[in-house]
Amino acid sequence: MESRNGKVYWIVALLVLLGCLLSVIFGAVAGGAAGYFLARGGRATLPEPELWRMWRIPFPTPQPVVPTPQPLVPTPQAPQPQPTPRLRIPVPLTGTTGALLSQVIADTPADKAGLRAGDIITAVDNTEVNADNDLATLIGRHKPGDVVTLKVTRGLQEPREVKVTLGEKPGEAGKPYLGVYYSMITPRIQPSD
């Protein structure tokens, strides 16, 4: 009895599979035939008046939008760029390296020591200011209150030594502060005439 039920299940499964296969084949043949006959002679056409009525339906035509530039209005909350002043300073020697001071901040150690924009600091405590030892690095090796000796060249004058007592950087406790803005001068980068 057990083997008879097993055969019945196999036969039913085979019939279901065969039915699915025949359905797919019949559907493909019927769809292909219907498509063939519709394409060949049964095209859907609209009578001439109907076609013209479709074309007369008013559709909104979008108008082209041309952007117009808005004038730039300075706003008080946005910082406005300031032109960078160009310093016309005679370079003492070709090949000079150092820090060219572009600004000395008022009431800072540099200001109190008499440094001015245009001065070139060439050494800090006998260590040359160059690409490997820039001014910030050399000053950063000290503490607020330390006295450093700067070798300074002004214009075409001979270099002189200036002693400066470093202050404390505002907002950063324990950091030494000279109070200058500068640009590095290297043999490749020289101030323009």
Secondary structure, 3 states (H helix, E strand, C coil): CHHHHHHHHHHHHHHHHHHHHHHHHHHHHHHHHHHHHHHHCCCCCCCHHHHHHHHCCCCCCCCCCCCCCCCCCCCCCCCCCCCCCCCCCCCCCCCCCEEEEEEECCCCHHHHCCCCCCCEEEEECCEECCCCCCHHHHHHCCCCCCEEEEEEECCCCCCEEEEEECEECCCCCCCEECCEEEEEECCCCCCCC
